């Protein structure tokens, strides 16, 4: 399973990247708020930015391909996108 966290303003670009990588299924949580290394993202007047969080379950090969594409995406647009992956033991 992979979780991607990206600035809400860049989520459409990430969705295109996912499509180009052949990832057809994902779940998106829009307008996520919180605080991290990039500062507060609270969707408020003082801190208007928010993030999008995208989850998908991928085969190992697809995960490796996506990681390469994410590195290129971040380098090309100077965006700090976070990607976390963990093993899924069972899918029902």
PDB file of N, CA, C and O in Angstrom:
ATOM      1  N   UNK A   1       0.852  -1.166   0.000  1.00  0.00           N
ATOM      2  CA  UNK A   1       0.000   0.000   0.000  1.00  0.00           C
ATOM      3  C   UNK A   1       0.895   1.226   0.000  1.00  0.00           C
ATOM      4  O   UNK A   1       1.944   1.252   0.645  1.00  0.00           O
ATOM      5  N   UNK A   2       0.472   2.217  -0.719  1.00  0.00           N
ATOM      6  CA  UNK A   2       1.223   3.463  -0.775  1.00  0.00           C
ATOM      7  C   UNK A   2       0.308   4.604  -0.354  1.00  0.00           C
ATOM      8  O   UNK A   2      -0.882   4.618  -0.668  1.00  0.00           O
ATOM      9  N   UNK A   3       0.892   5.561   0.366  1.00  0.00           N
ATOM     10  CA  UNK A   3       0.195   6.789   0.743  1.00  0.00           C
ATOM     11  C   UNK A   3       1.032   7.946   0.209  1.00  0.00           C
ATOM     12  O   UNK A   3       2.234   8.027   0.462  1.00  0.00           O
ATOM     13  N   UNK A   4       0.390   8.828  -0.523  1.00  0.00           N
ATOM     14  CA  UNK A   4       1.051  10.010  -1.081  1.00  0.00           C
ATOM     15  C   UNK A   4       0.416  11.249  -0.473  1.00  0.00           C
ATOM     16  O   UNK A   4      -0.808  11.351  -0.399  1.00  0.00           O
ATOM     17  N   UNK A   5       1.237  12.181  -0.041  1.00  0.00           N
ATOM     18  CA  UNK A   5       0.754  13.448   0.510  1.00  0.00           C
ATOM     19  C   UNK A   5       1.345  14.553  -0.347  1.00  0.00           C
ATOM     20  O   UNK A   5       2.564  14.656  -0.486  1.00  0.00           O
ATOM     21  N   UNK A   6       0.481  15.378  -0.921  1.00  0.00           N
ATOM     22  CA  UNK A   6       0.915  16.423  -1.840  1.00  0.00           C
ATOM     23  C   UNK A   6       0.112  17.692  -1.564  1.00  0.00           C
ATOM     24  O   UNK A   6      -1.018  17.628  -1.079  1.00  0.00           O
ATOM     25  N   UNK A   7       0.695  18.831  -1.872  1.00  0.00           N
ATOM     26  CA  UNK A   7      -0.015  20.097  -1.769  1.00  0.00           C
ATOM     27  C   UNK A   7      -1.287  20.007  -2.612  1.00  0.00           C
ATOM     28  O   UNK A   7      -1.243  19.549  -3.754  1.00  0.00           O
ATOM     29  N   UNK A   8      -2.390  20.430  -2.066  1.00  0.00           N
ATOM     30  CA  UNK A   8      -3.679  20.368  -2.752  1.00  0.00           C
ATOM     31  C   UNK A   8      -3.617  20.986  -4.152  1.00  0.00           C
ATOM     32  O   UNK A   8      -4.290  20.517  -5.070  1.00  0.00           O
ATOM     33  N   UNK A   9      -2.819  22.025  -4.310  1.00  0.00           N
ATOM     34  CA  UNK A   9      -2.708  22.702  -5.604  1.00  0.00           C
ATOM     35  C   UNK A   9      -2.031  21.821  -6.661  1.00  0.00           C
ATOM     36  O   UNK A   9      -2.155  22.093  -7.855  1.00  0.00           O
ATOM     37  N   UNK A  10      -1.325  20.781  -6.244  1.00  0.00           N
ATOM     38  CA  UNK A  10      -0.603  19.898  -7.177  1.00  0.00           C
ATOM     39  C   UNK A  10      -1.266  18.537  -7.360  1.00  0.00           C
ATOM     40  O   UNK A  10      -0.724  17.682  -8.061  1.00  0.00           O
ATOM     41  N   UNK A  11      -2.430  18.317  -6.742  1.00  0.00           N
ATOM     42  CA  UNK A  11      -3.009  16.975  -6.761  1.00  0.00           C
ATOM     43  C   UNK A  11      -3.426  16.534  -8.154  1.00  0.00           C
ATOM     44  O   UNK A  11      -3.331  15.348  -8.468  1.00  0.00           O
ATOM     45  N   UNK A  12      -3.881  17.441  -8.988  1.00  0.00           N
ATOM     46  CA  UNK A  12      -4.269  17.041 -10.348  1.00  0.00           C
ATOM     47  C   UNK A  12      -3.054  16.567 -11.146  1.00  0.00           C
ATOM     48  O   UNK A  12      -3.158  15.622 -11.927  1.00  0.00           O
ATOM     49  N   UNK A  13      -1.919  17.208 -10.959  1.00  0.00           N
ATOM     50  CA  UNK A  13      -0.698  16.758 -11.618  1.00  0.00           C
ATOM     51  C   UNK A  13      -0.326  15.353 -11.140  1.00  0.00           C
ATOM     52  O   UNK A  13       0.106  14.519 -11.936  1.00  0.00           O
ATOM     53  N   UNK A  14      -0.492  15.096  -9.859  1.00  0.00           N
ATOM     54  CA  UNK A  14      -0.198  13.782  -9.311  1.00  0.00           C
ATOM     55  C   UNK A  14      -1.173  12.741  -9.864  1.00  0.00           C
ATOM     56  O   UNK A  14      -0.773  11.613 -10.154  1.00  0.00           O
ATOM     57  N   UNK A  15      -2.430  13.104 -10.009  1.00  0.00           N
ATOM     58  CA  UNK A  15      -3.419  12.181 -10.565  1.00  0.00           C
ATOM     59  C   UNK A  15      -3.055  11.801 -11.997  1.00  0.00           C
ATOM     60  O   UNK A  15      -3.226  10.649 -12.395  1.00  0.00           O
ATOM     61  N   UNK A  16      -2.556  12.762 -12.772  1.00  0.00           N
ATOM     62  CA  UNK A  16      -2.094  12.470 -14.139  1.00  0.00           C
ATOM     63  C   UNK A  16      -0.914  11.511 -14.087  1.00  0.00           C
ATOM     64  O   UNK A  16      -0.850  10.563 -14.870  1.00  0.00           O
ATOM     65  N   UNK A  17       0.015  11.747 -13.176  1.00  0.00           N
ATOM     66  CA  UNK A  17       1.166  10.864 -13.014  1.00  0.00           C
ATOM     67  C   UNK A  17       0.715   9.446 -12.677  1.00  0.00           C
ATOM     68  O   UNK A  17       1.260   8.482 -13.215  1.00  0.00           O
ATOM     69  N   UNK A  18      -0.268   9.308 -11.800  1.00  0.00           N
ATOM     70  CA  UNK A  18      -0.783   7.989 -11.442  1.00  0.00           C
ATOM     71  C   UNK A  18      -1.392   7.298 -12.658  1.00  0.00           C
ATOM     72  O   UNK A  18      -1.181   6.104 -12.871  1.00  0.00           O
ATOM     73  N   UNK A  19      -2.136   8.042 -13.441  1.00  0.00           N
ATOM     74  CA  UNK A  19      -2.741   7.474 -14.652  1.00  0.00           C
ATOM     75  C   UNK A  19      -1.664   7.022 -15.632  1.00  0.00           C
ATOM     76  O   UNK A  19      -1.758   5.936 -16.204  1.00  0.00           O
ATOM     77  N   UNK A  20      -0.643   7.853 -15.827  1.00  0.00           N
ATOM     78  CA  UNK A  20       0.449   7.498 -16.730  1.00  0.00           C
ATOM     79  C   UNK A  20       1.201   6.260 -16.241  1.00  0.00           C
ATOM     80  O   UNK A  20       1.753   5.510 -17.046  1.00  0.00           O
ATOM     81  N   UNK A  21       1.224   6.048 -14.931  1.00  0.00           N
ATOM     82  CA  UNK A  21       1.890   4.878 -14.352  1.00  0.00           C
ATOM     83  C   UNK A  21       1.002   3.640 -14.401  1.00  0.00           C
ATOM     84  O   UNK A  21       1.422   2.564 -13.976  1.00  0.00           O
ATOM     85  N   UNK A  22      -0.222   3.779 -14.914  1.00  0.00           N
ATOM     86  CA  UNK A  22      -1.136   2.648 -15.018  1.00  0.00           C
ATOM     87  C   UNK A  22      -1.860   2.323 -13.731  1.00  0.00           C
ATOM     88  O   UNK A  22      -2.393   1.224 -13.577  1.00  0.00           O
ATOM     89  N   UNK A  23      -1.884   3.263 -12.805  1.00  0.00           N
ATOM     90  CA  UNK A  23      -2.577   3.055 -11.527  1.00  0.00           C
ATOM     91  C   UNK A  23      -4.006   3.570 -11.677  1.00  0.00           C
ATOM     92  O   UNK A  23      -4.264   4.773 -11.680  1.00  0.00           O
ATOM     93  N   UNK A  24      -4.917   2.615 -11.800  1.00  0.00           N
ATOM     94  CA  UNK A  24      -6.306   2.979 -12.078  1.00  0.00           C
ATOM     95  C   UNK A  24      -7.113   3.239 -10.814  1.00  0.00           C
ATOM     96  O   UNK A  24      -8.062   4.024 -10.835  1.00  0.00           O
ATOM     97  N   UNK A  25      -6.746   2.589  -9.718  1.00  0.00           N
ATOM     98  CA  UNK A  25      -7.548   2.710  -8.512  1.00  0.00           C
ATOM     99  C   UNK A  25      -6.811   3.390  -7.382  1.00  0.00           C
ATOM    100  O   UNK A  25      -5.668   3.050  -7.076  1.00  0.00           O
ATOM    101  N   UNK A  26      -7.467   4.348  -6.767  1.00  0.00           N
ATOM    102  CA  UNK A  26      -6.911   5.004  -5.588  1.00  0.00           C
ATOM    103  C   UNK A  26      -8.032   5.667  -4.817  1.00  0.00           C
ATOM    104  O   UNK A  26      -9.124   5.882  -5.343  1.00  0.00           O
ATOM    105  N   UNK A  27      -7.756   5.985  -3.579  1.00  0.00           N
ATOM    106  CA  UNK A  27      -8.679   6.735  -2.731  1.00  0.00           C
ATOM    107  C   UNK A  27      -8.010   8.035  -2.368  1.00  0.00           C
ATOM    108  O   UNK A  27      -6.838   8.062  -1.993  1.00  0.00           O
ATOM    109  N   UNK A  28      -8.762   9.121  -2.481  1.00  0.00           N
ATOM    110  CA  UNK A  28      -8.204  10.449  -2.213  1.00  0.00           C
ATOM    111  C   UNK A  28      -8.958  11.125  -1.073  1.00  0.00           C
ATOM    112  O   UNK A  28     -10.188  11.123  -1.030  1.00  0.00           O
ATOM    113  N   UNK A  29      -8.203  11.692  -0.169  1.00  0.00           N
ATOM    114  CA  UNK A  29      -8.754  12.523   0.894  1.00  0.00           C
ATOM    115  C   UNK A  29      -8.321  13.951   0.590  1.00  0.00           C
ATOM    116  O   UNK A  29      -7.150  14.298   0.746  1.00  0.00           O
ATOM    117  N   UNK A  30      -9.251  14.762   0.164  1.00  0.00           N
ATOM    118  CA  UNK A  30      -8.943  16.149  -0.209  1.00  0.00           C
ATOM    119  C   UNK A  30      -8.997  17.060   1.006  1.00  0.00           C
ATOM    120  O   UNK A  30      -9.619  16.747   2.021  1.00  0.00           O
ATOM    121  N   UNK A  31      -8.334  18.186   0.871  1.00  0.00           N
ATOM    122  CA  UNK A  31      -8.346  19.245   1.875  1.00  0.00           C
ATOM    123  C   UNK A  31      -7.937  18.744   3.257  1.00  0.00           C
ATOM    124  O   UNK A  31      -8.546  19.096   4.267  1.00  0.00           O
ATOM    125  N   UNK A  32      -6.891  17.914   3.280  1.00  0.00           N
ATOM    126  CA  UNK A  32      -6.361  17.420   4.557  1.00  0.00           C
ATOM    127  C   UNK A  32      -5.604  18.546   5.249  1.00  0.00           C
ATOM    128  O   UNK A  32      -4.873  19.305   4.612  1.00  0.00           O
ATOM    129  N   UNK A  33      -5.787  18.639   6.536  1.00  0.00           N
ATOM    130  CA  UNK A  33      -5.096  19.678   7.290  1.00  0.00           C
ATOM    131  C   UNK A  33      -4.167  19.038   8.309  1.00  0.00           C
ATOM    132  O   UNK A  33      -4.343  17.887   8.707  1.00  0.00           O
ATOM    133  N   UNK A  34      -3.178  19.815   8.717  1.00  0.00           N
ATOM    134  CA  UNK A  34      -2.225  19.325   9.704  1.00  0.00           C
ATOM    135  C   UNK A  34      -1.008  20.225   9.753  1.00  0.00           C
ATOM    136  O   UNK A  34      -1.022  21.350   9.254  1.00  0.00           O
ATOM    137  N   UNK A  35       0.035  19.713  10.360  1.00  0.00           N
ATOM    138  CA  UNK A  35       1.267  20.477  10.518  1.00  0.00           C
ATOM    139  C   UNK A  35       2.425  19.522  10.343  1.00  0.00           C
ATOM    140  O   UNK A  35       2.405  18.407  10.865  1.00  0.00           O
ATOM    141  N   UNK A  36       3.439  19.956   9.605  1.00  0.00           N
ATOM    142  CA  UNK A  36       4.604  19.111   9.385  1.00  0.00           C
ATOM    143  C   UNK A  36       5.815  19.948   9.039  1.00  0.00           C
ATOM    144  O   UNK A  36       5.895  21.123   9.397  1.00  0.00           O
ATOM    145  N   UNK A  37       6.755  19.337   8.342  1.00  0.00           N
ATOM    146  CA  UNK A  37       8.010  20.019   8.022  1.00  0.00           C
ATOM    147  C   UNK A  37       7.813  21.205   7.081  1.00  0.00           C
ATOM    148  O   UNK A  37       8.666  22.090   7.019  1.00  0.00           O
ATOM    149  N   UNK A  38       6.704  21.234   6.354  1.00  0.00           N
ATOM    150  CA  UNK A  38       6.434  22.369   5.459  1.00  0.00           C
ATOM    151  C   UNK A  38       5.585  23.438   6.143  1.00  0.00           C
ATOM    152  O   UNK A  38       5.190  24.418   5.511  1.00  0.00           O
ATOM    153  N   UNK A  39       5.308  23.253   7.423  1.00  0.00           N
ATOM    154  CA  UNK A  39       4.538  24.243   8.171  1.00  0.00           C
ATOM    155  C   UNK A  39       3.079  23.848   8.287  1.00  0.00           C
ATOM    156  O   UNK A  39       2.677  22.769   7.850  1.00  0.00           O
ATOM    157  N   UNK A  40       2.284  24.737   8.886  1.00  0.00           N
ATOM    158  CA  UNK A  40       0.870  24.424   9.079  1.00  0.00           C
ATOM    159  C   UNK A  40       0.094  24.484   7.763  1.00  0.00           C
ATOM    160  O   UNK A  40       0.309  25.371   6.938  1.00  0.00           O
ATOM    161  N   UNK A  41      -0.793  23.541   7.591  1.00  0.00           N
ATOM    162  CA  UNK A  41      -1.720  23.493   6.453  1.00  0.00           C
ATOM    163  C   UNK A  41      -3.094  23.278   7.067  1.00  0.00           C
ATOM    164  O   UNK A  41      -3.545  22.148   7.258  1.00  0.00           O
ATOM    165  N   UNK A  42      -3.736  24.373   7.365  1.00  0.00           N
ATOM    166  CA  UNK A  42      -4.953  24.303   8.154  1.00  0.00           C
ATOM    167  C   UNK A  42      -6.203  24.724   7.396  1.00  0.00           C
ATOM    168  O   UNK A  42      -7.307  24.613   7.928  1.00  0.00           O
ATOM    169  N   UNK A  43      -6.056  25.202   6.173  1.00  0.00           N
ATOM    170  CA  UNK A  43      -7.226  25.637   5.418  1.00  0.00           C
ATOM    171  C   UNK A  43      -7.903  26.843   6.040  1.00  0.00           C
ATOM    172  O   UNK A  43      -9.093  27.069   5.823  1.00  0.00           O
ATOM    173  N   UNK A  44      -7.158  27.615   6.808  1.00  0.00           N
ATOM    174  CA  UNK A  44      -7.711  28.783   7.493  1.00  0.00           C
ATOM    175  C   UNK A  44      -7.242  30.057   6.803  1.00  0.00           C
ATOM    176  O   UNK A  44      -6.437  30.008   5.873  1.00  0.00           O
ATOM    177  N   UNK A  45      -7.737  31.169   7.250  1.00  0.00           N
ATOM    178  CA  UNK A  45      -7.309  32.444   6.685  1.00  0.00           C
ATOM    179  C   UNK A  45      -5.817  32.680   6.949  1.00  0.00           C
ATOM    180  O   UNK A  45      -5.096  33.170   6.080  1.00  0.00           O
ATOM    181  N   UNK A  46      -5.370  32.333   8.138  1.00  0.00           N
ATOM    182  CA  UNK A  46      -3.961  32.529   8.492  1.00  0.00           C
ATOM    183  C   UNK A  46      -3.050  31.522   7.785  1.00  0.00           C
ATOM    184  O   UNK A  46      -1.940  31.868   7.381  1.00  0.00           O
ATOM    185  N   UNK A  47      -3.509  30.295   7.637  1.00  0.00           N
ATOM    186  CA  UNK A  47      -2.734  29.226   7.000  1.00  0.00           C
ATOM    187  C   UNK A  47      -3.631  28.533   5.973  1.00  0.00           C
ATOM    188  O   UNK A  47      -4.175  27.462   6.244  1.00  0.00           O
ATOM    189  N   UNK A  48      -3.786  29.144   4.792  1.00  0.00           N
ATOM    190  CA  UNK A  48      -4.800  28.686   3.832  1.00  0.00           C
ATOM    191  C   UNK A  48      -4.492  27.380   3.094  1.00  0.00           C
ATOM    192  O   UNK A  48      -5.410  26.757   2.559  1.00  0.00           O
ATOM    193  N   UNK A  49      -3.248  26.958   3.051  1.00  0.00           N
ATOM    194  CA  UNK A  49      -2.916  25.773   2.268  1.00  0.00           C
ATOM    195  C   UNK A  49      -3.418  24.497   2.939  1.00  0.00           C
ATOM    196  O   UNK A  49      -3.499  24.411   4.164  1.00  0.00           O
ATOM    197  N   UNK A  50      -3.754  23.507   2.109  1.00  0.00           N
ATOM    198  CA  UNK A  50      -4.127  22.178   2.577  1.00  0.00           C
ATOM    199  C   UNK A  50      -3.386  21.149   1.717  1.00  0.00           C
ATOM    200  O   UNK A  50      -2.724  21.500   0.741  1.00  0.00           O
ATOM    201  N   UNK A  51      -3.505  19.909   2.086  1.00  0.00           N
ATOM    202  CA  UNK A  51      -2.868  18.819   1.355  1.00  0.00           C
ATOM    203  C   UNK A  51      -3.928  17.870   0.826  1.00  0.00           C
ATOM    204  O   UNK A  51      -5.079  17.907   1.263  1.00  0.00           O
ATOM    205  N   UNK A  52      -3.544  17.031  -0.106  1.00  0.00           N
ATOM    206  CA  UNK A  52      -4.359  15.904  -0.541  1.00  0.00           C
ATOM    207  C   UNK A  52      -3.592  14.644  -0.151  1.00  0.00           C
ATOM    208  O   UNK A  52      -2.367  14.595  -0.267  1.00  0.00           O
ATOM    209  N   UNK A  53      -4.312  13.635   0.307  1.00  0.00           N
ATOM    210  CA  UNK A  53      -3.711  12.361   0.687  1.00  0.00           C
ATOM    211  C   UNK A  53      -4.327  11.300  -0.222  1.00  0.00           C
ATOM    212  O   UNK A  53      -5.549  11.179  -0.312  1.00  0.00           O
ATOM    213  N   UNK A  54      -3.467  10.536  -0.891  1.00  0.00           N
ATOM    214  CA  UNK A  54      -3.921   9.523  -1.840  1.00  0.00           C
ATOM    215  C   UNK A  54      -3.379   8.168  -1.403  1.00  0.00           C
ATOM    216  O   UNK A  54      -2.193   8.026  -1.104  1.00  0.00           O
ATOM    217  N   UNK A  55      -4.269   7.168  -1.370  1.00  0.00           N
ATOM    218  CA  UNK A  55      -3.914   5.796  -1.018  1.00  0.00           C
ATOM    219  C   UNK A  55      -4.164   4.884  -2.209  1.00  0.00           C
ATOM    220  O   UNK A  55      -5.143   5.055  -2.936  1.00  0.00           O
ATOM    221  N   UNK A  56      -3.276   3.914  -2.407  1.00  0.00           N
ATOM    222  CA  UNK A  56      -3.492   2.900  -3.436  1.00  0.00           C
ATOM    223  C   UNK A  56      -2.751   1.624  -3.033  1.00  0.00           C
ATOM    224  O   UNK A  56      -1.734   1.676  -2.341  1.00  0.00           O
ATOM    225  N   UNK A  57      -3.268   0.500  -3.468  1.00  0.00           N
ATOM    226  CA  UNK A  57      -2.616  -0.791  -3.243  1.00  0.00           C
ATOM    227  C   UNK A  57      -1.992  -1.216  -4.559  1.00  0.00           C
ATOM    228  O   UNK A  57      -2.674  -1.311  -5.580  1.00  0.00           O
ATOM    229  N   UNK A  58      -0.680  -1.472  -4.531  1.00  0.00           N
ATOM    230  CA  UNK A  58       0.071  -1.743  -5.756  1.00  0.00           C
ATOM    231  C   UNK A  58       0.894  -3.015  -5.631  1.00  0.00           C
ATOM    232  O   UNK A  58       1.263  -3.436  -4.534  1.00  0.00           O
ATOM    233  N   UNK A  59       1.170  -3.611  -6.773  1.00  0.00           N
ATOM    234  CA  UNK A  59       2.139  -4.715  -6.820  1.00  0.00           C
ATOM    235  C   UNK A  59       3.529  -4.129  -6.627  1.00  0.00           C
ATOM    236  O   UNK A  59       3.737  -2.938  -6.857  1.00  0.00           O
ATOM    237  N   UNK A  60       4.484  -4.958  -6.206  1.00  0.00           N
ATOM    238  CA  UNK A  60       5.854  -4.493  -5.938  1.00  0.00           C
ATOM    239  C   UNK A  60       6.470  -3.783  -7.145  1.00  0.00           C
ATOM    240  O   UNK A  60       7.127  -2.753  -6.991  1.00  0.00           O
ATOM    241  N   UNK A  61       6.257  -4.335  -8.351  1.00  0.00           N
ATOM    242  CA  UNK A  61       6.829  -3.738  -9.560  1.00  0.00           C
ATOM    243  C   UNK A  61       6.237  -2.347  -9.814  1.00  0.00           C
ATOM    244  O   UNK A  61       6.953  -1.415 -10.180  1.00  0.00           O
ATOM    245  N   UNK A  62       4.931  -2.223  -9.615  1.00  0.00           N
ATOM    246  CA  UNK A  62       4.267  -0.928  -9.823  1.00  0.00           C
ATOM    247  C   UNK A  62       4.752   0.088  -8.793  1.00  0.00           C
ATOM    248  O   UNK A  62       4.883   1.273  -9.100  1.00  0.00           O
ATOM    249  N   UNK A  63       5.016  -0.374  -7.576  1.00  0.00           N
ATOM    250  CA  UNK A  63       5.500   0.517  -6.522  1.00  0.00           C
ATOM    251  C   UNK A  63       6.879   1.059  -6.871  1.00  0.00           C
ATOM    252  O   UNK A  63       7.142   2.248  -6.688  1.00  0.00           O
ATOM    253  N   UNK A  64       7.759   0.200  -7.369  1.00  0.00           N
ATOM    254  CA  UNK A  64       9.103   0.640  -7.757  1.00  0.00           C
ATOM    255  C   UNK A  64       9.032   1.648  -8.898  1.00  0.00           C
ATOM    256  O   UNK A  64       9.750   2.648  -8.891  1.00  0.00           O
ATOM    257  N   UNK A  65       8.168   1.389  -9.877  1.00  0.00           N
ATOM    258  CA  UNK A  65       7.989   2.317 -11.000  1.00  0.00           C
ATOM    259  C   UNK A  65       7.447   3.657 -10.504  1.00  0.00           C
ATOM    260  O   UNK A  65       7.928   4.715 -10.909  1.00  0.00           O
ATOM    261  N   UNK A  66       6.447   3.608  -9.628  1.00  0.00           N
ATOM    262  CA  UNK A  66       5.868   4.843  -9.101  1.00  0.00           C
ATOM    263  C   UNK A  66       6.892   5.647  -8.319  1.00  0.00           C
ATOM    264  O   UNK A  66       6.934   6.872  -8.437  1.00  0.00           O
ATOM    265  N   UNK A  67       7.716   4.983  -7.527  1.00  0.00           N
ATOM    266  CA  UNK A  67       8.741   5.691  -6.744  1.00  0.00           C
ATOM    267  C   UNK A  67       9.676   6.464  -7.673  1.00  0.00           C
ATOM    268  O   UNK A  67      10.031   7.605  -7.377  1.00  0.00           O
ATOM    269  N   UNK A  68      10.073   5.867  -8.778  1.00  0.00           N
ATOM    270  CA  UNK A  68      10.922   6.566  -9.751  1.00  0.00           C
ATOM    271  C   UNK A  68      10.222   7.764 -10.357  1.00  0.00           C
ATOM    272  O   UNK A  68      10.815   8.831 -10.514  1.00  0.00           O
ATOM    273  N   UNK A  69       8.962   7.580 -10.693  1.00  0.00           N
ATOM    274  CA  UNK A  69       8.178   8.685 -11.273  1.00  0.00           C
ATOM    275  C   UNK A  69       7.996   9.824 -10.270  1.00  0.00           C
ATOM    276  O   UNK A  69       8.037  10.997 -10.640  1.00  0.00           O
ATOM    277  N   UNK A  70       7.795   9.470  -8.992  1.00  0.00           N
ATOM    278  CA  UNK A  70       7.628  10.482  -7.946  1.00  0.00           C
ATOM    279  C   UNK A  70       8.922  11.279  -7.777  1.00  0.00           C
ATOM    280  O   UNK A  70       8.882  12.502  -7.641  1.00  0.00           O
ATOM    281  N   UNK A  71      10.064  10.596  -7.784  1.00  0.00           N
ATOM    282  CA  UNK A  71      11.352  11.302  -7.671  1.00  0.00           C
ATOM    283  C   UNK A  71      11.523  12.300  -8.813  1.00  0.00           C
ATOM    284  O   UNK A  71      11.962  13.428  -8.590  1.00  0.00           O
ATOM    285  N   UNK A  72      11.179  11.893 -10.031  1.00  0.00           N
ATOM    286  CA  UNK A  72      11.278  12.783 -11.194  1.00  0.00           C
ATOM    287  C   UNK A  72      10.310  13.943 -11.051  1.00  0.00           C
ATOM    288  O   UNK A  72      10.672  15.088 -11.323  1.00  0.00           O
ATOM    289  N   UNK A  73       9.077  13.663 -10.626  1.00  0.00           N
ATOM    290  CA  UNK A  73       8.060  14.699 -10.424  1.00  0.00           C
ATOM    291  C   UNK A  73       8.563  15.751  -9.439  1.00  0.00           C
ATOM    292  O   UNK A  73       8.449  16.950  -9.692  1.00  0.00           O
ATOM    293  N   UNK A  74       9.116  15.301  -8.322  1.00  0.00           N
ATOM    294  CA  UNK A  74       9.601  16.228  -7.290  1.00  0.00           C
ATOM    295  C   UNK A  74      10.775  17.056  -7.793  1.00  0.00           C
ATOM    296  O   UNK A  74      10.865  18.248  -7.498  1.00  0.00           O
ATOM    297  N   UNK A  75      11.669  16.441  -8.544  1.00  0.00           N
ATOM    298  CA  UNK A  75      12.835  17.158  -9.071  1.00  0.00           C
ATOM    299  C   UNK A  75      12.419  18.171 -10.134  1.00  0.00           C
ATOM    300  O   UNK A  75      12.950  19.281 -10.178  1.00  0.00           O
ATOM    301  N   UNK A  76      11.466  17.791 -10.991  1.00  0.00           N
ATOM    302  CA  UNK A  76      11.040  18.665 -12.087  1.00  0.00           C
ATOM    303  C   UNK A  76      10.306  19.912 -11.608  1.00  0.00           C
ATOM    304  O   UNK A  76      10.505  20.999 -12.152  1.00  0.00           O
ATOM    305  N   UNK A  77       9.455  19.759 -10.589  1.00  0.00           N
ATOM    306  CA  UNK A  77       8.637  20.903 -10.160  1.00  0.00           C
ATOM    307  C   UNK A  77       9.063  21.455  -8.810  1.00  0.00           C
ATOM    308  O   UNK A  77       8.440  22.380  -8.289  1.00  0.00           O
ATOM    309  N   UNK A  78      10.132  20.886  -8.238  1.00  0.00           N
ATOM    310  CA  UNK A  78      10.649  21.352  -6.950  1.00  0.00           C
ATOM    311  C   UNK A  78       9.596  21.240  -5.846  1.00  0.00           C
ATOM    312  O   UNK A  78       9.570  22.049  -4.919  1.00  0.00           O
ATOM    313  N   UNK A  79       8.741  20.244  -5.953  1.00  0.00           N
ATOM    314  CA  UNK A  79       7.676  20.005  -4.979  1.00  0.00           C
ATOM    315  C   UNK A  79       8.129  18.971  -3.964  1.00  0.00           C
ATOM    316  O   UNK A  79       8.796  17.999  -4.318  1.00  0.00           O
ATOM    317  N   UNK A  80       7.774  19.175  -2.712  1.00  0.00           N
ATOM    318  CA  UNK A  80       8.071  18.186  -1.668  1.00  0.00           C
ATOM    319  C   UNK A  80       6.834  17.328  -1.482  1.00  0.00           C
ATOM    320  O   UNK A  80       5.904  17.702  -0.767  1.00  0.00           O
ATOM    321  N   UNK A  81       6.835  16.196  -2.121  1.00  0.00           N
ATOM    322  CA  UNK A  81       5.746  15.246  -2.011  1.00  0.00           C
ATOM    323  C   UNK A  81       6.213  14.120  -1.099  1.00  0.00           C
ATOM    324  O   UNK A  81       7.359  13.678  -1.194  1.00  0.00           O
ATOM    325  N   UNK A  82       5.353  13.662  -0.235  1.00  0.00           N
ATOM    326  CA  UNK A  82       5.726  12.574   0.663  1.00  0.00           C
ATOM    327  C   UNK A  82       5.090  11.280   0.174  1.00  0.00           C
ATOM    328  O   UNK A  82       3.916  11.250  -0.196  1.00  0.00           O
ATOM    329  N   UNK A  83       5.883  10.212   0.178  1.00  0.00           N
ATOM    330  CA  UNK A  83       5.403   8.892  -0.222  1.00  0.00           C
ATOM    331  C   UNK A  83       5.802   7.901   0.851  1.00  0.00           C
ATOM    332  O   UNK A  83       6.973   7.807   1.221  1.00  0.00           O
ATOM    333  N   UNK A  84       4.820   7.160   1.351  1.00  0.00           N
ATOM    334  CA  UNK A  84       5.051   6.145   2.360  1.00  0.00           C
ATOM    335  C   UNK A  84       4.451   4.846   1.826  1.00  0.00           C
ATOM    336  O   UNK A  84       3.328   4.835   1.322  1.00  0.00           O
ATOM    337  N   UNK A  85       5.198   3.764   1.938  1.00  0.00           N
ATOM    338  CA  UNK A  85       4.698   2.467   1.482  1.00  0.00           C
ATOM    339  C   UNK A  85       4.835   1.448   2.595  1.00  0.00           C
ATOM    340  O   UNK A  85       5.796   1.478   3.364  1.00  0.00           O
ATOM    341  N   UNK A  86       3.876   0.553   2.677  1.00  0.00           N
ATOM    342  CA  UNK A  86       3.962  -0.540   3.624  1.00  0.00           C
ATOM    343  C   UNK A  86       3.301  -1.778   3.026  1.00  0.00           C
ATOM    344  O   UNK A  86       2.470  -1.689   2.122  1.00  0.00           O
ATOM    345  N   UNK A  87       3.689  -2.916   3.552  1.00  0.00           N
ATOM    346  CA  UNK A  87       3.234  -4.203   3.033  1.00  0.00           C
ATOM    347  C   UNK A  87       1.790  -4.485   3.438  1.00  0.00           C
ATOM    348  O   UNK A  87       1.395  -4.228   4.575  1.00  0.00           O
ATOM    349  N   UNK A  88       1.017  -5.008   2.512  1.00  0.00           N
ATOM    350  CA  UNK A  88      -0.350  -5.457   2.788  1.00  0.00           C
ATOM    351  C   UNK A  88      -0.312  -6.972   2.936  1.00  0.00           C
ATOM    352  O   UNK A  88       0.065  -7.679   2.001  1.00  0.00           O
ATOM    353  N   UNK A  89      -0.693  -7.468   4.087  1.00  0.00           N
ATOM    354  CA  UNK A  89      -0.625  -8.909   4.331  1.00  0.00           C
ATOM    355  C   UNK A  89      -1.791  -9.658   3.711  1.00  0.00           C
ATOM    356  O   UNK A  89      -1.633 -10.791   3.257  1.00  0.00           O
ATOM    357  N   UNK A  90      -2.958  -9.032   3.691  1.00  0.00           N
ATOM    358  CA  UNK A  90      -4.120  -9.705   3.141  1.00  0.00           C
ATOM    359  C   UNK A  90      -5.084  -8.672   2.597  1.00  0.00           C
ATOM    360  O   UNK A  90      -5.305  -7.627   3.210  1.00  0.00           O
ATOM    361  N   UNK A  91      -5.654  -8.970   1.448  1.00  0.00           N
ATOM    362  CA  UNK A  91      -6.643  -8.097   0.832  1.00  0.00           C
ATOM    363  C   UNK A  91      -7.921  -8.892   0.664  1.00  0.00           C
ATOM    364  O   UNK A  91      -7.932  -9.898  -0.046  1.00  0.00           O
ATOM    365  N   UNK A  92      -8.981  -8.468   1.293  1.00  0.00           N
ATOM    366  CA  UNK A  92     -10.258  -9.198   1.236  1.00  0.00           C
ATOM    367  C   UNK A  92     -11.199  -8.546   0.257  1.00  0.00           C
ATOM    368  O   UNK A  92     -12.321  -9.016   0.072  1.00  0.00           O
TER     369      UNK A  92
END
